[in-house]
Amino acid sequence: MSKKVGVLLSGCGVFDGTEIHESVLTLLFLDKVGAEVICTAPDMNQLHVINHMTQEVMDEKRNVLIESARIARGNVLDLKTLGANDMDAIIIPGGFGAAKNLSDFALKGPECEVHSQVKRILAEMLKAKKPIGAICISPAMVTKALADVHPEVTIGIDTGTAAAIETMGGKHLSCKVADIIEDSSNKIVTTPAYMLGPGIKDVAVGIEKLVNKVLDLVN
Amino acid sequence: MSKKVGVLLSGCGVFDGTEIHESVLTLLFLDKVGAEVICTAPDMNQLHVINHMTQEVMDEKRNVLIESARIARGNVLDLKTLGANDMDAIIIPGGFGAAKNLSDFALKGPECEVHSQVKRILAEMLKAKKPIGAICISPAMVTKALADVHPEVTIGIDTGTAAAIETMGGKHLSCKVADIIEDSSNKIVTTPAYMLGPGIKDVAVGIEKLVNKVLDLVN
């Protein structure tokens, strides 16, 4: 039977939602190993909408779940309808959506809050000993959500974000873009992706390793 | 010296813009072989904005160039600023954007018109004997733009679209998702991608072949 993997999206675009390349690469490598994918996102407004050419805020409102459906080609479920029983593992691509929508880490740093539904699903996965993969900036949000178990994660080499992760109760390990960090006791796997880049072929290497490790950790 | 390849986008999302998976896979395979990518799109309003969960039209306006920047992580140029001298080849991913924004093929079928800037760049590439790659539904638009030279293309096996291509002056050849069709006299390479699917790993095979063939055809 194929393994079911949730992919938690946060919109559609690196500056206000999910990083598109990271999410598509995650879907590609999951499909390559025959996993069944369940794309999901919270039903909420984005913090804001960014013009990705100018990086300026646009006078618009967009919904995280509806915009995430662009990456999922329509097949996306409201996060509140899903529990740990529905999946064997969960992977969270990066992009500012993880730090602006799934949490407010981009605004508040270590004092951030994680969206209640995101916090719930992560806690359920941890309790069920089901693996969690987090890419790019998402490990910061995961650390806050699961601070009690002191996740060991990476976001690459960015010292400011690394310090914030330690402040939130996590342990940060430096990591190259082609590598992953595995917290085996908590079954949390992380990779820096576009926190380091530089290009899509480089982030693809780390994301493929992350996908394969996450699936290895499924009981 | 690395080859420069234009990637012509048409928005961000399969139902009203560029198909996201196809465009990201194009960027991945171009990066893997060391090509320099120039993402571009016309500066125009999308025909409409589609809610990708419900497929209903939303009461919004979005700009093709600005939305395309989401896929390009900000690095996208207005098509009108580029000519065939700026690139060695051009690739056009699919998605309804090719049939709603780059042309109105989705509305008018064989009677469609191609956006003036798109028609111009394709004519320039043809004249300069520089290769054109077209994915998914894009070959229909390319056929209309270059009808005078009777392009040999594929959109897979869809009989209605195939008939429309023949009506517009092209020749349609059936093709599997893992394969490509090469019109060697016009240097046009096409692959069905999500016109056939079924999944991202399947369309990735054809897109990788298309990217490699397009680069082979660069003088």
Contacts between the chains, C-beta under 8 A, distances in Angstrom:
chain1	res1	chain2	res2	distance
A	12	B	12	6.6
A	12	B	13	7.2
A	12	B	20	7.7
A	12	B	70	6.3
A	13	B	12	7.2
A	13	B	70	3.7
A	14	B	70	7.4
A	14	B	73	5.5
A	14	B	74	7.8
A	15	B	74	7.6
A	20	B	12	7.8
A	20	B	20	6.1
A	20	B	24	6.3
A	20	B	70	6.2
A	20	B	71	5.7
A	20	B	73	7.8
A	21	B	24	5.4
A	21	B	27	7.1
A	21	B	28	7.7
A	21	B	73	7.3
A	24	B	20	6.3
A	24	B	21	5.4
A	24	B	24	4.0
A	24	B	25	7.3
A	24	B	200	7.4
A	25	B	24	7.3
A	25	B	28	7.3
A	27	B	21	7.1
A	27	B	200	5.3
A	28	B	21	7.7
A	28	B	25	7.3
A	28	B	200	5.1
A	28	B	201	6.4
A	28	B	204	6.1
A	31	B	199	5.0
A	31	B	200	4.9
A	31	B	201	4.1
A	32	B	201	4.8
A	51	B	66	5.6
A	51	B	69	7.5
A	52	B	66	6.8
A	52	B	67	8.0
A	52	B	69	3.6
A	52	B	70	4.9
A	52	B	72	7.6
A	52	B	73	7.4
A	52	B	74	5.3
A	53	B	65	7.0
A	53	B	66	5.6
A	53	B	69	4.4
A	53	B	74	6.3
A	53	B	76	6.5
A	55	B	74	7.1
A	60	B	60	7.4
A	65	B	53	7.0
A	66	B	51	5.6
A	66	B	52	6.8
A	66	B	53	5.6
A	67	B	52	8.0
A	69	B	51	7.5
A	69	B	52	3.6
A	69	B	53	4.4
A	70	B	12	6.3
A	70	B	13	3.7
A	70	B	14	7.4
A	70	B	20	6.2
A	70	B	52	4.9
A	71	B	20	5.7
A	72	B	52	7.6
A	73	B	14	5.5
A	73	B	20	7.8
A	73	B	21	7.3
A	73	B	52	7.4
A	73	B	194	7.9
A	74	B	14	7.8
A	74	B	15	7.6
A	74	B	52	5.3
A	74	B	53	6.3
A	74	B	55	7.1
A	76	B	53	6.5
A	194	B	73	7.9
A	199	B	31	5.0
A	200	B	24	7.4
A	200	B	27	5.3
A	200	B	28	5.1
A	200	B	31	4.9
A	201	B	28	6.4
A	201	B	31	4.1
A	201	B	32	4.8
A	204	B	28	6.1
